[in-house]
Amino acid sequence: MQLAPVPHIVALGALLLLLDWLRRRYPEQRFGLWLAGLLLIFVAEVERVLFLLPGPWSHAAHVVALNCFALAGSIFFWGSFPTQNANPVDRRHLLASVPPLLAFLTLYGFGVTNPTWYYILIGLGLLTGIWTILRLQLPLLILGLRVSILLLMAAGVRHGDLGFAAHLPLAYTYAFCAWSFFTGLPRTSLGRTVIVTGFSIWSACFALHAWTATHPSWMPLAAEIWSLQTFAVTLGMLLVVFEQQVERNKHLALHDQLTGLPNRRLYEDRLHQATLQAQRTGQRVALMVLDLDGFKAINDALGHAVGDQFLCQVAQILRQSLRSYNTMARLGGDEFGIISPDLVPFSHQARSAAEAIVASLHTALAPPVTVGAHTFRASCSVGVAIFPDDSTDLEELHRMADLRMYEHKRTKPVGNRLVAAEFQPTSAL
């Protein structure tokens, strides 16, 4: 391992502090795992400096550095997946090899030369690897890679090249990290490209460590490349954090925070796009304005917390009753807008299709809705306007649908409306 300059360590520490600040501001489990892995790398870099300094701590520092690299690689691999439960089989496959690897690196770090101990650990790694892969029913390709790495390690021990045998599994681990981040992050992410590049270089550095150790003329270049990949991975992770926050802000700007539905801004944009498409194809667009009956009484009698839960459940029920190409948005309060594009070009058939959608909405709300100890009978009033039959002006189109919704609500039987005083643990809406 080449010497890590002190400025490099200081700069890495500064990046770690920045990542920690971001993790605290935008909490996500992966960010914490990335920070833990980079902290281990930071410790390993400090120990590499101590390893090259004369003193009794040299072997211990070597052991700590090697084990930190191994543990960091495993943590990076674990944290490369989008969520805690994403693809746990693959993660368990690699983590099963960690204990034998740590023992192997510890022997190497302390300068043990007896090959018997190394063969025992390689055999243990082979048995645990085969058992884990077969038990988890992973592809035979992974089994082949594991067996190949262990056989190459055994060959290195046989020829007395313990440095090659010790660094090869690290190269394997960091190559898996590169693959995992490549498949686990969005394709459009710049951070993904930087991270994958960094881990790929890292893997190559471990794989070529034994060769560079015997070619001193290449060591300065190897040291520069080593510093490059460490910063590439750290920078890539920072980029991913920023990119995800930008995407989160975009989502919040276009979606209702309570229900997760599109908000009025996104609703108006999609209505505009749908009508432009309809003008090109000659088809119709149905615009529906939906309002829940008696929702105000829930808030008045049971409080806004119950009202918000009820609203979220009803929004989810209504959204699931619509086809995926329809847009349902929360326009405010208990009012929703629905856009159904690409209806048939004939006016009467378009209205029939819109009426069928309205009927499906009423059917979806027929079963009782339970919120905590309260059960509600939900209903809604819906007004429909068809583009371009009713109007080609979008504001006028929405106004017409709104008026028809209120007319529908006004003509409903009084028995369908909720009276706040009638609220009991089982209530009617």
C-alpha positions in Angstrom: 0.0 0.0 0.0 1.3 3.4 -0.9 1.6 6.3 1.5 -1.4 8.5 2.0 -0.3 12.1 2.1 -1.5 14.1 5.1 -3.3 16.7 2.9 -5.2 13.9 1.3 -6.4 12.6 4.7 -7.4 16.2 5.8 -9.4 16.7 2.6 -11.1 13.3 3.0 -12.0 14.3 6.5 -13.5 17.5 5.3 -15.6 15.6 2.8 -16.8 13.3 5.5 -18.0 16.2 7.6 -19.9 17.5 4.6 -21.5 14.1 4.0 -22.4 13.8 7.7 -24.1 17.2 7.5 -26.1 16.2 4.5 -27.0 12.9 6.2 -28.4 14.7 9.2 -30.4 17.1 7.0 -31.7 14.5 4.6 -31.9 11.2 6.7 -31.8 8.0 4.7 -30.3 4.7 5.8 -28.0 4.4 2.8 -26.4 7.7 3.5 -25.5 6.5 7.1 -24.0 3.3 5.7 -22.0 5.3 3.1 -20.7 7.5 5.9 -19.8 4.5 8.0 -17.9 3.0 5.1 -16.0 6.2 4.4 -15.1 6.6 8.1 -13.5 3.2 7.9 -11.6 4.3 4.9 -10.5 7.4 6.7 -9.2 5.2 9.6 -7.5 3.0 7.1 -5.7 5.9 5.5 -4.5 7.1 8.9 -3.2 3.6 9.7 -1.4 3.4 6.4 0.7 6.4 7.5 1.5 4.8 10.8 2.3 1.5 9.0 5.1 3.2 7.1 6.5 4.9 10.1 9.1 3.1 12.2 7.8 1.8 15.5 6.2 -1.2 17.3 2.8 -0.3 16.0 3.6 -1.0 12.4 2.1 -4.5 12.1 -1.0 -3.5 14.2 -1.5 -0.5 11.9 -1.3 -2.8 8.9 -3.9 -5.1 10.3 -6.3 -2.3 11.1 -5.9 -0.8 7.7 -6.5 -4.0 5.8 -9.5 -5.0 8.0 -11.0 -1.5 7.6 -10.8 -1.8 3.8 -12.5 -5.2 4.0 -15.3 -4.0 6.3 -15.8 -0.7 4.4 -16.2 -2.7 1.1 -18.9 -4.9 2.7 -20.7 -1.8 4.2 -20.6 0.0 0.8 -22.0 -3.1 -0.8 -24.8 -3.3 1.8 -25.6 0.4 1.4 -25.6 0.3 -2.4 -29.2 -0.8 -2.6 -32.1 1.7 -2.6 -33.8 0.4 0.5 -33.0 -1.8 3.5 -34.9 -4.8 2.1 -33.8 -4.4 -1.6 -32.2 -7.6 -2.9 -31.1 -9.0 0.5 -30.0 -12.3 -1.0 -27.1 -10.7 -2.9 -26.0 -8.8 0.1 -25.9 -11.9 2.4 -23.8 -13.7 -0.3 -20.9 -11.3 0.0 -21.2 -10.7 3.8 -20.9 -14.4 4.5 -17.3 -14.2 3.3 -16.3 -11.4 5.7 -15.2 -13.4 8.8 -12.7 -15.7 7.0 -11.4 -12.7 5.0 -10.8 -10.7 8.2 -8.9 -13.6 9.7 -6.9 -14.0 6.5 -5.9 -10.3 6.4 -5.1 -10.3 10.1 -2.6 -13.1 9.6 -1.1 -11.4 6.6 -0.9 -8.0 8.4 1.0 -9.6 11.3 3.5 -11.1 8.9 2.5 -14.8 9.5 4.2 -16.9 6.8 3.0 -20.4 7.6 0.8 -21.4 4.6 -1.2 -23.9 6.6 -3.2 -21.2 8.4 -4.0 -19.5 5.1 -5.1 -22.8 3.5 -7.4 -23.5 6.4 -9.0 -20.0 6.1 -9.3 -20.4 2.3 -11.0 -23.8 2.8 -13.4 -22.2 5.4 -14.2 -19.4 3.0 -14.9 -22.0 0.2 -17.2 -24.0 2.4 -19.2 -21.0 3.7 -19.3 -19.5 0.2 -20.7 -22.7 -1.4 -23.2 -23.2 1.4 -24.4 -19.6 1.3 -24.7 -19.5 -2.4 -26.5 -22.8 -2.7 -28.8 -22.1 0.2 -29.8 -18.8 -1.2 -30.2 -20.3 -4.7 -28.0 -17.7 -6.3 -26.8 -17.9 -9.9 -24.0 -20.4 -10.5 -21.9 -17.5 -12.0 -21.5 -16.1 -8.5 -20.5 -19.5 -7.2 -17.9 -19.7 -10.0 -16.5 -16.3 -9.2 -16.2 -17.1 -5.5 -14.5 -20.4 -6.2 -12.1 -18.8 -8.8 -11.0 -16.1 -6.3 -10.3 -18.6 -3.6 -8.4 -20.9 -5.9 -6.3 -17.9 -7.1 -5.7 -17.0 -3.4 -4.5 -20.6 -2.7 -2.2 -20.3 -5.7 -0.8 -17.1 -4.4 -0.1 -18.7 -1.0 1.5 -21.7 -2.7 3.9 -19.5 -4.6 4.7 -17.4 -1.5 2.9 -14.3 -2.8 0.8 -13.5 0.2 0.3 -9.9 -0.8 -1.5 -11.0 -4.0 -3.6 -13.5 -2.0 -4.5 -10.9 0.6 -5.4 -8.1 -1.8 -7.3 -10.2 -4.4 -10.5 -10.7 -2.3 -10.5 -6.9 -1.6 -10.4 -6.4 -5.4 -13.3 -8.8 -5.7 -15.3 -7.0 -3.0 -14.8 -3.6 -4.5 -15.6 -4.8 -8.0 -18.9 -6.1 -6.5 -19.5 -2.6 -5.0 -19.0 -1.1 -8.5 -21.5 -3.5 -10.0 -24.0 -3.0 -7.2 -23.9 0.8 -7.4 -24.2 0.5 -11.2 -27.4 -1.5 -11.0 -28.8 0.2 -7.9 -28.6 3.9 -8.8 -30.6 5.7 -11.6 -29.0 5.6 -15.0 -29.2 9.3 -15.4 -27.3 10.0 -12.2 -23.9 11.6 -12.6 -23.1 10.5 -9.0 -23.6 6.9 -10.2 -21.0 7.3 -12.9 -18.5 8.8 -10.5 -19.0 6.2 -7.8 -18.8 3.3 -10.2 -15.6 4.7 -11.7 -14.1 5.2 -8.3 -14.9 1.6 -7.1 -13.6 0.2 -10.4 -10.3 2.0 -10.0 -10.2 0.9 -6.3 -10.7 -2.7 -7.4 -7.9 -2.4 -9.9 -5.6 -0.9 -7.3 -6.1 -3.8 -5.0 -5.7 -6.3 -7.9 -2.4 -4.7 -9.0 -1.0 -4.0 -5.6 1.4 -6.9 -5.6 2.7 -5.9 -9.0 3.3 -2.3 -8.1 5.0 -3.3 -4.9 7.7 -5.0 -7.0 7.9 -2.1 -9.5 9.0 1.0 -7.5 9.0 3.2 -10.5 5.2 2.9 -10.8 4.5 3.6 -7.1 4.2 7.4 -7.4 1.6 7.0 -10.2 -0.2 4.3 -8.2 -0.3 6.7 -5.2 -1.9 9.4 -7.3 -4.5 7.0 -8.7 -5.3 5.7 -5.2 -6.0 9.3 -4.0 -8.2 9.8 -7.1 -10.4 6.9 -6.5 -10.9 7.7 -2.9 -12.1 11.2 -3.7 -14.2 9.9 -6.7 -16.2 7.6 -4.5 -16.7 10.3 -1.8 -17.6 12.9 -4.4 -19.9 10.6 -6.2 -21.8 9.9 -3.0 -22.2 13.6 -2.3 -23.5 14.0 -5.8 -26.1 11.3 -5.3 -27.3 13.0 -2.1 -27.7 16.3 -3.9 -29.4 14.7 -6.9 -31.9 12.9 -4.7 -32.7 16.1 -2.8 -33.2 17.9 -6.1 -35.6 15.2 -7.3 -37.4 15.3 -3.9 -37.8 19.0 -4.2 -39.2 18.6 -7.8 -41.6 16.0 -6.5 -42.8 18.2 -3.6 -43.2 21.2 -6.0 -45.6 19.2 -8.2 -47.4 16.9 -5.7 -49.7 17.4 -2.7 -47.8 16.7 0.5 -50.7 15.1 2.3 -52.1 12.7 -0.3 -49.1 12.4 -2.6 -51.3 13.2 -5.6 -50.4 15.7 -8.3 -51.1 19.3 -7.2 -52.9 22.0 -9.1 -49.7 23.0 -10.9 -49.0 19.6 -12.3 -52.8 19.0 -13.0 -53.0 22.2 -15.1 -49.8 21.2 -17.1 -51.2 17.7 -17.8 -54.6 19.1 -18.8 -52.8 21.5 -21.2 -50.7 18.6 -22.7 -53.8 16.4 -23.0 -55.8 19.0 -24.9 -52.9 19.7 -27.2 -52.8 16.0 -28.0 -56.6 15.9 -28.5 -56.4 18.7 -31.0 -53.8 16.8 -33.0 -55.7 13.5 -33.0 -59.3 14.7 -33.0 -60.1 12.8 -29.7 -61.8 14.1 -26.6 -60.6 14.8 -23.1 -62.9 14.5 -20.0 -62.2 16.9 -17.1 -63.9 16.0 -13.9 -64.2 18.0 -10.6 -64.9 15.8 -7.6 -65.9 17.0 -4.1 -66.5 14.8 -1.1 -69.9 15.2 0.5 -69.9 16.4 4.1 -66.2 16.4 4.6 -66.2 19.6 6.6 -68.3 17.9 9.3 -65.5 15.3 9.9 -63.1 18.1 10.7 -65.6 19.9 12.9 -66.7 16.9 14.9 -63.5 14.7 15.0 -60.7 17.1 14.3 -58.3 17.7 11.4 -56.1 14.7 12.2 -59.0 12.3 11.6 -60.1 14.3 8.6 -56.6 14.2 7.0 -56.4 10.4 7.5 -59.8 10.0 6.0 -58.9 12.2 3.0 -55.7 10.2 2.4 -57.6 6.9 2.4 -60.3 8.2 0.1 -57.8 9.7 -2.3 -56.0 6.3 -2.5 -59.3 4.5 -3.1 -60.3 6.8 -5.9 -56.9 6.7 -7.5 -56.8 2.9 -7.6 -60.2 2.9 -9.3 -58.8 4.9 -12.2 -56.7 3.6 -15.1 -53.0 4.4 -15.1 -53.3 6.9 -17.9 -55.8 9.1 -16.0 -54.5 11.9 -13.8 -56.1 12.5 -10.4 -55.0 15.7 -8.6 -55.9 17.3 -5.3 -56.9 20.9 -6.1 -57.5 21.9 -2.5 -59.4 20.8 0.6 -61.6 17.9 -0.3 -61.7 18.9 -4.0 -60.0 16.7 -6.7 -59.6 17.0 -10.4 -59.5 14.1 -12.8 -58.2 14.2 -16.4 -59.2 11.3 -18.7 -57.4 11.8 -22.1 -57.6 10.1 -25.4 -61.4 9.5 -25.3 -63.1 8.4 -28.6 -63.6 11.2 -31.1 -67.4 11.0 -31.1 -69.1 13.3 -28.6 -71.8 11.0 -27.3 -69.4 8.1 -26.9 -66.9 10.3 -25.0 -69.7 11.4 -22.6 -70.6 7.7 -22.1 -67.0 6.9 -21.3 -66.8 9.8 -18.8 -70.0 8.6 -17.2 -68.6 5.1 -16.8 -65.6 6.6 -15.0 -67.9 8.6 -12.7 -69.8 5.4 -12.0 -66.6 3.6 -11.1 -65.7 6.3 -8.7 -69.0 6.0 -6.9 -68.6 2.2 -6.8 -65.1 2.5 -5.3 -66.5 4.6 -2.4 -69.4 2.3 -1.7 -67.6 0.1 1.0 -67.2 1.7 4.4 -63.9 3.7 5.1 -62.4 3.0 8.5 -60.2 5.5 10.3 -59.1 4.4 13.7 -62.3 3.8 15.7 -64.5 5.6 13.2 -66.2 4.1 10.2 -67.6 6.4 7.4 -69.9 5.9 4.5 -68.2 8.1 1.9 -69.8 9.7 -1.1 -68.8 12.3 -3.6 -70.3 14.8 -6.1 -68.8 14.9 -9.6 -69.1 17.4 -12.4 -67.9 16.6 -16.0 -66.9 18.8 -18.9 -65.7 17.5 -22.3 -63.0 19.1 -24.4 -63.6 20.5 -27.0 -67.4 19.9 -27.0 -68.1 22.1 -23.9 -65.3 24.5 -24.4 -61.8 24.9 -25.8 -60.8 27.4 -23.2 -59.3 25.5 -20.2 -60.4 27.9 -17.5 -64.0 27.8 -18.9 -63.8 24.1 -19.1 -62.9 23.8 -15.5 -65.5 26.3 -14.5 -68.2 24.3 -16.2 -67.1 21.1 -14.5 -67.1 22.9 -11.2 -70.6 24.2 -11.7 -71.9 20.8 -12.7 -70.3 19.3 -9.6 -72.1 21.8 -7.3 -75.4 21.1 -9.2 -74.9 17.4 -8.6 -74.2 18.1 -4.9 -77.3 20.4 -4.6 -79.7 17.9 -6.1 -78.5 15.0 -3.9 -81.0 13.7 -1.3 -80.6 15.2 2.2 -80.1 11.7 3.6 -76.8 11.4 1.8 -75.3 14.3 3.7 -73.5 14.1 6.9 -74.7 15.9 10.1 -71.8 16.6 12.4 -73.8 16.0 15.5 -74.5 12.4 14.4 -70.8 11.4 14.7 -70.3 8.3 16.8 -67.4 5.7 16.7 -69.3 4.4 13.7 -70.2 7.4 11.5 -71.8 8.1 8.2 -70.5 10.4 5.5 
